[in-house]
């Protein structure tokens, strides 16, 4: 079954993860990116509050380190049984 992936942050590391995942079309259904900048060809998410609606299978946190705790706390409250890479 193909999986949905969310990448939080689209700096150099977030872009690298997105490009690698894009090559894994056999396993990845959709790639979402939480960012304020353009992230074409990926699906843009403009708020952390919208993440539960997407219900991703995998989450990659590649935002600034100072944001990690806040983002992880939110994800822990709103989602369960997800694989998260920080």
PDB file of N, CA, C and O in Angstrom:
ATOM      1  N   UNK A   1       0.824  -1.184   0.000  1.00  0.00           N
ATOM      2  CA  UNK A   1       0.000   0.000   0.000  1.00  0.00           C
ATOM      3  C   UNK A   1       0.870   1.249   0.000  1.00  0.00           C
ATOM      4  O   UNK A   1       1.810   1.350   0.789  1.00  0.00           O
ATOM      5  N   UNK A   2       0.568   2.196  -0.872  1.00  0.00           N
ATOM      6  CA  UNK A   2       1.354   3.424  -0.948  1.00  0.00           C
ATOM      7  C   UNK A   2       1.054   4.321   0.250  1.00  0.00           C
ATOM      8  O   UNK A   2      -0.055   4.319   0.784  1.00  0.00           O
ATOM      9  N   UNK A   3       2.055   5.080   0.656  1.00  0.00           N
ATOM     10  CA  UNK A   3       1.968   5.882   1.872  1.00  0.00           C
ATOM     11  C   UNK A   3       1.935   7.372   1.569  1.00  0.00           C
ATOM     12  O   UNK A   3       2.429   7.823   0.536  1.00  0.00           O
ATOM     13  N   UNK A   4       1.339   8.133   2.500  1.00  0.00           N
ATOM     14  CA  UNK A   4       1.361   9.592   2.440  1.00  0.00           C
ATOM     15  C   UNK A   4       2.479  10.078   3.365  1.00  0.00           C
ATOM     16  O   UNK A   4       2.632   9.598   4.489  1.00  0.00           O
ATOM     17  N   UNK A   5       3.248  11.035   2.866  1.00  0.00           N
ATOM     18  CA  UNK A   5       4.371  11.571   3.629  1.00  0.00           C
ATOM     19  C   UNK A   5       4.193  13.071   3.796  1.00  0.00           C
ATOM     20  O   UNK A   5       3.808  13.770   2.859  1.00  0.00           O
ATOM     21  N   UNK A   6       4.476  13.556   4.998  1.00  0.00           N
ATOM     22  CA  UNK A   6       4.481  14.987   5.272  1.00  0.00           C
ATOM     23  C   UNK A   6       5.897  15.393   5.635  1.00  0.00           C
ATOM     24  O   UNK A   6       6.538  14.761   6.474  1.00  0.00           O
ATOM     25  N   UNK A   7       6.377  16.444   5.003  1.00  0.00           N
ATOM     26  CA  UNK A   7       7.669  17.025   5.338  1.00  0.00           C
ATOM     27  C   UNK A   7       7.390  18.393   5.953  1.00  0.00           C
ATOM     28  O   UNK A   7       6.755  19.242   5.328  1.00  0.00           O
ATOM     29  N   UNK A   8       7.860  18.599   7.162  1.00  0.00           N
ATOM     30  CA  UNK A   8       7.697  19.884   7.847  1.00  0.00           C
ATOM     31  C   UNK A   8       8.999  20.652   7.686  1.00  0.00           C
ATOM     32  O   UNK A   8      10.032  20.266   8.234  1.00  0.00           O
ATOM     33  N   UNK A   9       8.942  21.733   6.939  1.00  0.00           N
ATOM     34  CA  UNK A   9      10.125  22.538   6.637  1.00  0.00           C
ATOM     35  C   UNK A   9      10.650  22.203   5.258  1.00  0.00           C
ATOM     36  O   UNK A   9      10.754  21.032   4.894  1.00  0.00           O
ATOM     37  N   UNK A  10      10.983  23.234   4.488  1.00  0.00           N
ATOM     38  CA  UNK A  10      11.418  23.007   3.116  1.00  0.00           C
ATOM     39  C   UNK A  10      12.710  23.761   2.821  1.00  0.00           C
ATOM     40  O   UNK A  10      12.878  24.366   1.762  1.00  0.00           O
ATOM     41  N   UNK A  11      13.614  23.703   3.792  1.00  0.00           N
ATOM     42  CA  UNK A  11      14.955  24.231   3.564  1.00  0.00           C
ATOM     43  C   UNK A  11      15.756  23.193   2.785  1.00  0.00           C
ATOM     44  O   UNK A  11      15.171  22.326   2.135  1.00  0.00           O
ATOM     45  N   UNK A  12      17.057  23.265   2.838  1.00  0.00           N
ATOM     46  CA  UNK A  12      17.886  22.355   2.041  1.00  0.00           C
ATOM     47  C   UNK A  12      17.657  20.887   2.407  1.00  0.00           C
ATOM     48  O   UNK A  12      17.642  20.033   1.522  1.00  0.00           O
ATOM     49  N   UNK A  13      17.480  20.582   3.683  1.00  0.00           N
ATOM     50  CA  UNK A  13      17.261  19.193   4.097  1.00  0.00           C
ATOM     51  C   UNK A  13      15.866  18.726   3.708  1.00  0.00           C
ATOM     52  O   UNK A  13      15.706  17.606   3.222  1.00  0.00           O
ATOM     53  N   UNK A  14      14.856  19.560   3.912  1.00  0.00           N
ATOM     54  CA  UNK A  14      13.498  19.208   3.510  1.00  0.00           C
ATOM     55  C   UNK A  14      13.403  18.954   2.013  1.00  0.00           C
ATOM     56  O   UNK A  14      12.743  18.009   1.581  1.00  0.00           O
ATOM     57  N   UNK A  15      14.056  19.790   1.227  1.00  0.00           N
ATOM     58  CA  UNK A  15      14.068  19.606  -0.236  1.00  0.00           C
ATOM     59  C   UNK A  15      14.765  18.299  -0.613  1.00  0.00           C
ATOM     60  O   UNK A  15      14.325  17.589  -1.518  1.00  0.00           O
ATOM     61  N   UNK A  16      15.841  17.993   0.082  1.00  0.00           N
ATOM     62  CA  UNK A  16      16.572  16.754  -0.207  1.00  0.00           C
ATOM     63  C   UNK A  16      15.685  15.529   0.066  1.00  0.00           C
ATOM     64  O   UNK A  16      15.625  14.605  -0.746  1.00  0.00           O
ATOM     65  N   UNK A  17      15.006  15.532   1.203  1.00  0.00           N
ATOM     66  CA  UNK A  17      14.102  14.425   1.523  1.00  0.00           C
ATOM     67  C   UNK A  17      12.988  14.321   0.480  1.00  0.00           C
ATOM     68  O   UNK A  17      12.662  13.223   0.028  1.00  0.00           O
ATOM     69  N   UNK A  18      12.411  15.443   0.103  1.00  0.00           N
ATOM     70  CA  UNK A  18      11.314  15.437  -0.875  1.00  0.00           C
ATOM     71  C   UNK A  18      11.782  14.865  -2.216  1.00  0.00           C
ATOM     72  O   UNK A  18      11.075  14.065  -2.830  1.00  0.00           O
ATOM     73  N   UNK A  19      12.947  15.264  -2.661  1.00  0.00           N
ATOM     74  CA  UNK A  19      13.456  14.772  -3.942  1.00  0.00           C
ATOM     75  C   UNK A  19      13.758  13.268  -3.897  1.00  0.00           C
ATOM     76  O   UNK A  19      13.509  12.554  -4.868  1.00  0.00           O
ATOM     77  N   UNK A  20      14.286  12.800  -2.789  1.00  0.00           N
ATOM     78  CA  UNK A  20      14.547  11.360  -2.652  1.00  0.00           C
ATOM     79  C   UNK A  20      13.229  10.589  -2.637  1.00  0.00           C
ATOM     80  O   UNK A  20      13.104   9.563  -3.307  1.00  0.00           O
ATOM     81  N   UNK A  21      12.255  11.072  -1.885  1.00  0.00           N
ATOM     82  CA  UNK A  21      10.968  10.392  -1.800  1.00  0.00           C
ATOM     83  C   UNK A  21      10.228  10.408  -3.133  1.00  0.00           C
ATOM     84  O   UNK A  21       9.508   9.465  -3.464  1.00  0.00           O
ATOM     85  N   UNK A  22      10.406  11.467  -3.883  1.00  0.00           N
ATOM     86  CA  UNK A  22       9.746  11.578  -5.182  1.00  0.00           C
ATOM     87  C   UNK A  22      10.188  10.450  -6.122  1.00  0.00           C
ATOM     88  O   UNK A  22       9.421  10.028  -6.988  1.00  0.00           O
ATOM     89  N   UNK A  23      11.389   9.978  -5.955  1.00  0.00           N
ATOM     90  CA  UNK A  23      11.901   8.884  -6.788  1.00  0.00           C
ATOM     91  C   UNK A  23      11.368   7.525  -6.356  1.00  0.00           C
ATOM     92  O   UNK A  23      11.589   6.530  -7.046  1.00  0.00           O
ATOM     93  N   UNK A  24      10.677   7.466  -5.235  1.00  0.00           N
ATOM     94  CA  UNK A  24      10.143   6.207  -4.697  1.00  0.00           C
ATOM     95  C   UNK A  24       8.645   6.089  -4.967  1.00  0.00           C
ATOM     96  O   UNK A  24       7.883   5.704  -4.080  1.00  0.00           O
ATOM     97  N   UNK A  25       8.222   6.415  -6.181  1.00  0.00           N
ATOM     98  CA  UNK A  25       6.795   6.434  -6.528  1.00  0.00           C
ATOM     99  C   UNK A  25       6.102   5.094  -6.310  1.00  0.00           C
ATOM    100  O   UNK A  25       4.882   5.034  -6.152  1.00  0.00           O
ATOM    101  N   UNK A  26       6.872   4.043  -6.304  1.00  0.00           N
ATOM    102  CA  UNK A  26       6.309   2.713  -6.072  1.00  0.00           C
ATOM    103  C   UNK A  26       5.735   2.596  -4.651  1.00  0.00           C
ATOM    104  O   UNK A  26       4.810   1.820  -4.415  1.00  0.00           O
ATOM    105  N   UNK A  27       6.290   3.371  -3.708  1.00  0.00           N
ATOM    106  CA  UNK A  27       5.905   3.273  -2.305  1.00  0.00           C
ATOM    107  C   UNK A  27       5.152   4.495  -1.778  1.00  0.00           C
ATOM    108  O   UNK A  27       4.445   4.408  -0.775  1.00  0.00           O
ATOM    109  N   UNK A  28       5.307   5.629  -2.455  1.00  0.00           N
ATOM    110  CA  UNK A  28       4.770   6.892  -1.958  1.00  0.00           C
ATOM    111  C   UNK A  28       3.555   7.326  -2.775  1.00  0.00           C
ATOM    112  O   UNK A  28       3.633   7.479  -3.994  1.00  0.00           O
ATOM    113  N   UNK A  29       2.445   7.519  -2.090  1.00  0.00           N
ATOM    114  CA  UNK A  29       1.216   7.966  -2.747  1.00  0.00           C
ATOM    115  C   UNK A  29       1.237   9.477  -2.970  1.00  0.00           C
ATOM    116  O   UNK A  29       0.937   9.958  -4.063  1.00  0.00           O
ATOM    117  N   UNK A  30       1.596  10.217  -1.920  1.00  0.00           N
ATOM    118  CA  UNK A  30       1.554  11.669  -1.975  1.00  0.00           C
ATOM    119  C   UNK A  30       2.592  12.262  -1.032  1.00  0.00           C
ATOM    120  O   UNK A  30       2.845  11.730   0.049  1.00  0.00           O
ATOM    121  N   UNK A  31       3.192  13.379  -1.461  1.00  0.00           N
ATOM    122  CA  UNK A  31       4.142  14.097  -0.618  1.00  0.00           C
ATOM    123  C   UNK A  31       3.561  15.475  -0.330  1.00  0.00           C
ATOM    124  O   UNK A  31       3.289  16.254  -1.244  1.00  0.00           O
ATOM    125  N   UNK A  32       3.375  15.761   0.954  1.00  0.00           N
ATOM    126  CA  UNK A  32       2.894  17.060   1.406  1.00  0.00           C
ATOM    127  C   UNK A  32       4.052  17.788   2.079  1.00  0.00           C
ATOM    128  O   UNK A  32       4.904  17.164   2.711  1.00  0.00           O
ATOM    129  N   UNK A  33       4.075  19.117   1.938  1.00  0.00           N
ATOM    130  CA  UNK A  33       5.134  19.905   2.556  1.00  0.00           C
ATOM    131  C   UNK A  33       4.506  21.057   3.326  1.00  0.00           C
ATOM    132  O   UNK A  33       3.736  21.842   2.773  1.00  0.00           O
ATOM    133  N   UNK A  34       4.840  21.149   4.604  1.00  0.00           N
ATOM    134  CA  UNK A  34       4.400  22.272   5.433  1.00  0.00           C
ATOM    135  C   UNK A  34       5.466  23.356   5.328  1.00  0.00           C
ATOM    136  O   UNK A  34       6.561  23.224   5.873  1.00  0.00           O
ATOM    137  N   UNK A  35       5.128  24.425   4.622  1.00  0.00           N
ATOM    138  CA  UNK A  35       6.084  25.498   4.374  1.00  0.00           C
ATOM    139  C   UNK A  35       5.343  26.769   3.993  1.00  0.00           C
ATOM    140  O   UNK A  35       4.163  26.730   3.642  1.00  0.00           O
ATOM    141  N   UNK A  36       6.039  27.893   4.064  1.00  0.00           N
ATOM    142  CA  UNK A  36       5.480  29.167   3.608  1.00  0.00           C
ATOM    143  C   UNK A  36       5.931  29.467   2.179  1.00  0.00           C
ATOM    144  O   UNK A  36       5.378  30.352   1.527  1.00  0.00           O
ATOM    145  N   UNK A  37       6.923  28.741   1.695  1.00  0.00           N
ATOM    146  CA  UNK A  37       7.466  29.017   0.363  1.00  0.00           C
ATOM    147  C   UNK A  37       6.876  28.084  -0.692  1.00  0.00           C
ATOM    148  O   UNK A  37       6.154  27.141  -0.372  1.00  0.00           O
ATOM    149  N   UNK A  38       7.191  28.359  -1.933  1.00  0.00           N
ATOM    150  CA  UNK A  38       6.746  27.521  -3.046  1.00  0.00           C
ATOM    151  C   UNK A  38       7.417  26.151  -2.926  1.00  0.00           C
ATOM    152  O   UNK A  38       8.620  26.060  -2.680  1.00  0.00           O
ATOM    153  N   UNK A  39       6.640  25.103  -3.100  1.00  0.00           N
ATOM    154  CA  UNK A  39       7.205  23.753  -2.974  1.00  0.00           C
ATOM    155  C   UNK A  39       6.766  22.868  -4.133  1.00  0.00           C
ATOM    156  O   UNK A  39       6.712  21.646  -3.987  1.00  0.00           O
ATOM    157  N   UNK A  40       6.453  23.457  -5.273  1.00  0.00           N
ATOM    158  CA  UNK A  40       6.035  22.674  -6.446  1.00  0.00           C
ATOM    159  C   UNK A  40       7.118  21.664  -6.770  1.00  0.00           C
ATOM    160  O   UNK A  40       8.297  22.003  -6.672  1.00  0.00           O
ATOM    161  N   UNK A  41       6.790  20.478  -7.138  1.00  0.00           N
ATOM    162  CA  UNK A  41       5.521  19.880  -7.529  1.00  0.00           C
ATOM    163  C   UNK A  41       4.790  19.199  -6.377  1.00  0.00           C
ATOM    164  O   UNK A  41       3.864  18.424  -6.616  1.00  0.00           O
ATOM    165  N   UNK A  42       5.183  19.468  -5.136  1.00  0.00           N
ATOM    166  CA  UNK A  42       4.591  18.813  -3.982  1.00  0.00           C
ATOM    167  C   UNK A  42       3.363  19.584  -3.499  1.00  0.00           C
ATOM    168  O   UNK A  42       3.184  20.754  -3.837  1.00  0.00           O
ATOM    169  N   UNK A  43       2.521  18.922  -2.710  1.00  0.00           N
ATOM    170  CA  UNK A  43       1.321  19.559  -2.191  1.00  0.00           C
ATOM    171  C   UNK A  43       1.672  20.393  -0.967  1.00  0.00           C
ATOM    172  O   UNK A  43       2.251  19.888  -0.005  1.00  0.00           O
ATOM    173  N   UNK A  44       1.322  21.662  -1.010  1.00  0.00           N
ATOM    174  CA  UNK A  44       1.659  22.590   0.067  1.00  0.00           C
ATOM    175  C   UNK A  44       0.605  22.557   1.173  1.00  0.00           C
ATOM    176  O   UNK A  44      -0.598  22.544   0.913  1.00  0.00           O
ATOM    177  N   UNK A  45       1.093  22.543   2.409  1.00  0.00           N
ATOM    178  CA  UNK A  45       0.257  22.654   3.598  1.00  0.00           C
ATOM    179  C   UNK A  45       0.687  23.939   4.285  1.00  0.00           C
ATOM    180  O   UNK A  45       1.875  24.138   4.537  1.00  0.00           O
ATOM    181  N   UNK A  46      -0.259  24.809   4.590  1.00  0.00           N
ATOM    182  CA  UNK A  46       0.136  26.110   5.132  1.00  0.00           C
ATOM    183  C   UNK A  46      -0.033  26.251   6.643  1.00  0.00           C
ATOM    184  O   UNK A  46       0.247  27.312   7.202  1.00  0.00           O
ATOM    185  N   UNK A  47      -0.493  25.178   7.311  1.00  0.00           N
ATOM    186  CA  UNK A  47      -0.678  25.258   8.759  1.00  0.00           C
ATOM    187  C   UNK A  47      -0.519  23.879   9.395  1.00  0.00           C
ATOM    188  O   UNK A  47      -0.990  22.875   8.861  1.00  0.00           O
ATOM    189  N   UNK A  48       0.142  23.850  10.530  1.00  0.00           N
ATOM    190  CA  UNK A  48       0.301  22.596  11.275  1.00  0.00           C
ATOM    191  C   UNK A  48      -1.062  22.049  11.698  1.00  0.00           C
ATOM    192  O   UNK A  48      -1.231  20.837  11.837  1.00  0.00           O
ATOM    193  N   UNK A  49      -2.027  22.934  11.902  1.00  0.00           N
ATOM    194  CA  UNK A  49      -3.370  22.524  12.316  1.00  0.00           C
ATOM    195  C   UNK A  49      -4.077  21.686  11.254  1.00  0.00           C
ATOM    196  O   UNK A  49      -5.015  20.957  11.580  1.00  0.00           O
ATOM    197  N   UNK A  50      -3.657  21.769  10.003  1.00  0.00           N
ATOM    198  CA  UNK A  50      -4.277  21.006   8.918  1.00  0.00           C
ATOM    199  C   UNK A  50      -3.695  19.596   8.778  1.00  0.00           C
ATOM    200  O   UNK A  50      -4.233  18.778   8.033  1.00  0.00           O
ATOM    201  N   UNK A  51      -2.625  19.315   9.472  1.00  0.00           N
ATOM    202  CA  UNK A  51      -1.952  18.016   9.367  1.00  0.00           C
ATOM    203  C   UNK A  51      -2.872  16.842   9.731  1.00  0.00           C
ATOM    204  O   UNK A  51      -2.852  15.833   9.027  1.00  0.00           O
ATOM    205  N   UNK A  52      -3.679  16.930  10.802  1.00  0.00           N
ATOM    206  CA  UNK A  52      -4.560  15.788  11.106  1.00  0.00           C
ATOM    207  C   UNK A  52      -5.540  15.468   9.966  1.00  0.00           C
ATOM    208  O   UNK A  52      -5.937  14.314   9.808  1.00  0.00           O
ATOM    209  N   UNK A  53      -5.929  16.456   9.186  1.00  0.00           N
ATOM    210  CA  UNK A  53      -6.825  16.215   8.046  1.00  0.00           C
ATOM    211  C   UNK A  53      -6.139  15.393   6.963  1.00  0.00           C
ATOM    212  O   UNK A  53      -6.781  14.604   6.270  1.00  0.00           O
ATOM    213  N   UNK A  54      -4.840  15.581   6.823  1.00  0.00           N
ATOM    214  CA  UNK A  54      -4.060  14.829   5.832  1.00  0.00           C
ATOM    215  C   UNK A  54      -3.839  13.404   6.323  1.00  0.00           C
ATOM    216  O   UNK A  54      -3.876  12.452   5.543  1.00  0.00           O
ATOM    217  N   UNK A  55      -3.610  13.272   7.625  1.00  0.00           N
ATOM    218  CA  UNK A  55      -3.346  11.979   8.265  1.00  0.00           C
ATOM    219  C   UNK A  55      -2.195  11.224   7.573  1.00  0.00           C
ATOM    220  O   UNK A  55      -2.397  10.123   7.061  1.00  0.00           O
ATOM    221  N   UNK A  56      -0.999  11.812   7.558  1.00  0.00           N
ATOM    222  CA  UNK A  56       0.129  11.162   6.882  1.00  0.00           C
ATOM    223  C   UNK A  56       0.582   9.906   7.608  1.00  0.00           C
ATOM    224  O   UNK A  56       0.398   9.763   8.817  1.00  0.00           O
ATOM    225  N   UNK A  57       1.179   8.999   6.840  1.00  0.00           N
ATOM    226  CA  UNK A  57       1.725   7.773   7.431  1.00  0.00           C
ATOM    227  C   UNK A  57       3.119   8.023   7.998  1.00  0.00           C
ATOM    228  O   UNK A  57       3.486   7.483   9.042  1.00  0.00           O
ATOM    229  N   UNK A  58       3.881   8.843   7.299  1.00  0.00           N
ATOM    230  CA  UNK A  58       5.249   9.188   7.702  1.00  0.00           C
ATOM    231  C   UNK A  58       5.364  10.696   7.794  1.00  0.00           C
ATOM    232  O   UNK A  58       4.752  11.428   7.016  1.00  0.00           O
ATOM    233  N   UNK A  59       6.158  11.155   8.758  1.00  0.00           N
ATOM    234  CA  UNK A  59       6.389  12.588   8.936  1.00  0.00           C
ATOM    235  C   UNK A  59       7.881  12.814   9.078  1.00  0.00           C
ATOM    236  O   UNK A  59       8.557  12.128   9.845  1.00  0.00           O
ATOM    237  N   UNK A  60       8.387  13.782   8.334  1.00  0.00           N
ATOM    238  CA  UNK A  60       9.790  14.174   8.434  1.00  0.00           C
ATOM    239  C   UNK A  60       9.815  15.616   8.934  1.00  0.00           C
ATOM    240  O   UNK A  60       9.257  16.510   8.296  1.00  0.00           O
ATOM    241  N   UNK A  61      10.452  15.836  10.060  1.00  0.00           N
ATOM    242  CA  UNK A  61      10.580  17.192  10.599  1.00  0.00           C
ATOM    243  C   UNK A  61      11.963  17.713  10.235  1.00  0.00           C
ATOM    244  O   UNK A  61      12.979  17.255  10.758  1.00  0.00           O
ATOM    245  N   UNK A  62      11.974  18.678   9.332  1.00  0.00           N
ATOM    246  CA  UNK A  62      13.240  19.266   8.885  1.00  0.00           C
ATOM    247  C   UNK A  62      13.191  20.786   9.025  1.00  0.00           C
ATOM    248  O   UNK A  62      13.805  21.526   8.257  1.00  0.00           O
ATOM    249  N   UNK A  63      12.455  21.212  10.011  1.00  0.00           N
ATOM    250  CA  UNK A  63      12.329  22.640  10.322  1.00  0.00           C
ATOM    251  C   UNK A  63      13.501  23.066  11.210  1.00  0.00           C
ATOM    252  O   UNK A  63      14.311  22.227  11.602  1.00  0.00           O
ATOM    253  N   UNK A  64      13.600  24.362  11.530  1.00  0.00           N
ATOM    254  CA  UNK A  64      14.637  24.784  12.474  1.00  0.00           C
ATOM    255  C   UNK A  64      14.497  24.043  13.809  1.00  0.00           C
ATOM    256  O   UNK A  64      13.383  23.798  14.271  1.00  0.00           O
ATOM    257  N   UNK A  65      15.600  23.698  14.411  1.00  0.00           N
ATOM    258  CA  UNK A  65      15.631  22.916  15.644  1.00  0.00           C
ATOM    259  C   UNK A  65      14.767  23.524  16.747  1.00  0.00           C
ATOM    260  O   UNK A  65      14.147  22.791  17.518  1.00  0.00           O
ATOM    261  N   UNK A  66      14.719  24.836  16.830  1.00  0.00           N
ATOM    262  CA  UNK A  66      13.948  25.501  17.882  1.00  0.00           C
ATOM    263  C   UNK A  66      12.443  25.233  17.762  1.00  0.00           C
ATOM    264  O   UNK A  66      11.707  25.458  18.723  1.00  0.00           O
ATOM    265  N   UNK A  67      11.976  24.760  16.612  1.00  0.00           N
ATOM    266  CA  UNK A  67      10.561  24.469  16.389  1.00  0.00           C
ATOM    267  C   UNK A  67      10.203  23.001  16.656  1.00  0.00           C
ATOM    268  O   UNK A  67       9.023  22.671  16.767  1.00  0.00           O
ATOM    269  N   UNK A  68      11.184  22.133  16.758  1.00  0.00           N
ATOM    270  CA  UNK A  68      10.940  20.695  16.846  1.00  0.00           C
ATOM    271  C   UNK A  68      10.037  20.300  18.014  1.00  0.00           C
ATOM    272  O   UNK A  68       9.083  19.546  17.821  1.00  0.00           O
ATOM    273  N   UNK A  69      10.313  20.786  19.200  1.00  0.00           N
ATOM    274  CA  UNK A  69       9.529  20.386  20.368  1.00  0.00           C
ATOM    275  C   UNK A  69       8.063  20.759  20.206  1.00  0.00           C
ATOM    276  O   UNK A  69       7.178  19.945  20.472  1.00  0.00           O
ATOM    277  N   UNK A  70       7.807  21.978  19.775  1.00  0.00           N
ATOM    278  CA  UNK A  70       6.437  22.443  19.580  1.00  0.00           C
ATOM    279  C   UNK A  70       5.717  21.564  18.542  1.00  0.00           C
ATOM    280  O   UNK A  70       4.567  21.174  18.746  1.00  0.00           O
ATOM    281  N   UNK A  71       6.389  21.261  17.450  1.00  0.00           N
ATOM    282  CA  UNK A  71       5.781  20.453  16.390  1.00  0.00           C
ATOM    283  C   UNK A  71       5.545  19.014  16.857  1.00  0.00           C
ATOM    284  O   UNK A  71       4.482  18.446  16.605  1.00  0.00           O
ATOM    285  N   UNK A  72       6.520  18.435  17.525  1.00  0.00           N
ATOM    286  CA  UNK A  72       6.351  17.069  18.045  1.00  0.00           C
ATOM    287  C   UNK A  72       5.232  16.992  19.079  1.00  0.00           C
ATOM    288  O   UNK A  72       4.468  16.027  19.091  1.00  0.00           O
ATOM    289  N   UNK A  73       5.130  17.983  19.932  1.00  0.00           N
ATOM    290  CA  UNK A  73       4.058  18.001  20.938  1.00  0.00           C
ATOM    291  C   UNK A  73       2.695  18.037  20.263  1.00  0.00           C
ATOM    292  O   UNK A  73       1.782  17.318  20.668  1.00  0.00           O
ATOM    293  N   UNK A  74       2.554  18.865  19.244  1.00  0.00           N
ATOM    294  CA  UNK A  74       1.295  18.946  18.511  1.00  0.00           C
ATOM    295  C   UNK A  74       0.963  17.609  17.853  1.00  0.00           C
ATOM    296  O   UNK A  74      -0.161  17.118  17.958  1.00  0.00           O
ATOM    297  N   UNK A  75       1.943  17.029  17.179  1.00  0.00           N
ATOM    298  CA  UNK A  75       1.725  15.759  16.488  1.00  0.00           C
ATOM    299  C   UNK A  75       1.346  14.648  17.461  1.00  0.00           C
ATOM    300  O   UNK A  75       0.496  13.812  17.155  1.00  0.00           O
ATOM    301  N   UNK A  76       1.977  14.640  18.634  1.00  0.00           N
ATOM    302  CA  UNK A  76       1.680  13.621  19.647  1.00  0.00           C
ATOM    303  C   UNK A  76       0.237  13.730  20.133  1.00  0.00           C
ATOM    304  O   UNK A  76      -0.412  12.716  20.390  1.00  0.00           O
ATOM    305  N   UNK A  77      -0.267  14.960  20.258  1.00  0.00           N
ATOM    306  CA  UNK A  77      -1.633  15.172  20.728  1.00  0.00           C
ATOM    307  C   UNK A  77      -2.668  14.837  19.657  1.00  0.00           C
ATOM    308  O   UNK A  77      -3.743  14.328  19.972  1.00  0.00           O
ATOM    309  N   UNK A  78      -2.352  15.116  18.405  1.00  0.00           N
ATOM    310  CA  UNK A  78      -3.354  15.022  17.335  1.00  0.00           C
ATOM    311  C   UNK A  78      -3.309  13.732  16.513  1.00  0.00           C
ATOM    312  O   UNK A  78      -4.306  13.366  15.890  1.00  0.00           O
ATOM    313  N   UNK A  79      -2.175  13.043  16.503  1.00  0.00           N
ATOM    314  CA  UNK A  79      -2.024  11.842  15.682  1.00  0.00           C
ATOM    315  C   UNK A  79      -1.503  10.694  16.543  1.00  0.00           C
ATOM    316  O   UNK A  79      -0.930  10.916  17.610  1.00  0.00           O
ATOM    317  N   UNK A  80      -1.706   9.476  16.074  1.00  0.00           N
ATOM    318  CA  UNK A  80      -1.147   8.347  16.791  1.00  0.00           C
ATOM    319  C   UNK A  80      -0.612   7.316  15.788  1.00  0.00           C
ATOM    320  O   UNK A  80      -1.051   7.248  14.639  1.00  0.00           O
ATOM    321  N   UNK A  81       0.340   6.528  16.259  1.00  0.00           N
ATOM    322  CA  UNK A  81       0.938   5.448  15.468  1.00  0.00           C
ATOM    323  C   UNK A  81       1.519   5.937  14.145  1.00  0.00           C
ATOM    324  O   UNK A  81       1.260   5.354  13.092  1.00  0.00           O
ATOM    325  N   UNK A  82       2.298   6.998  14.204  1.00  0.00           N
ATOM    326  CA  UNK A  82       2.957   7.549  13.019  1.00  0.00           C
ATOM    327  C   UNK A  82       4.464   7.384  13.162  1.00  0.00           C
ATOM    328  O   UNK A  82       5.005   7.403  14.268  1.00  0.00           O
ATOM    329  N   UNK A  83       5.108   7.227  12.056  1.00  0.00           N
ATOM    330  CA  UNK A  83       6.573   7.157  12.036  1.00  0.00           C
ATOM    331  C   UNK A  83       7.078   8.559  11.775  1.00  0.00           C
ATOM    332  O   UNK A  83       6.723   9.179  10.773  1.00  0.00           O
ATOM    333  N   UNK A  84       7.920   9.068  12.690  1.00  0.00           N
ATOM    334  CA  UNK A  84       8.416  10.436  12.609  1.00  0.00           C
ATOM    335  C   UNK A  84       9.937  10.415  12.603  1.00  0.00           C
ATOM    336  O   UNK A  84      10.570   9.789  13.453  1.00  0.00           O
ATOM    337  N   UNK A  85      10.504  11.109  11.633  1.00  0.00           N
ATOM    338  CA  UNK A  85      11.948  11.288  11.554  1.00  0.00           C
ATOM    339  C   UNK A  85      12.256  12.750  11.825  1.00  0.00           C
ATOM    340  O   UNK A  85      11.725  13.639  11.160  1.00  0.00           O
ATOM    341  N   UNK A  86      13.121  12.996  12.809  1.00  0.00           N
ATOM    342  CA  UNK A  86      13.519  14.372  13.144  1.00  0.00           C
ATOM    343  C   UNK A  86      14.984  14.524  12.807  1.00  0.00           C
ATOM    344  O   UNK A  86      15.553  15.598  13.001  1.00  0.00           O
TER     345      UNK A  86
END
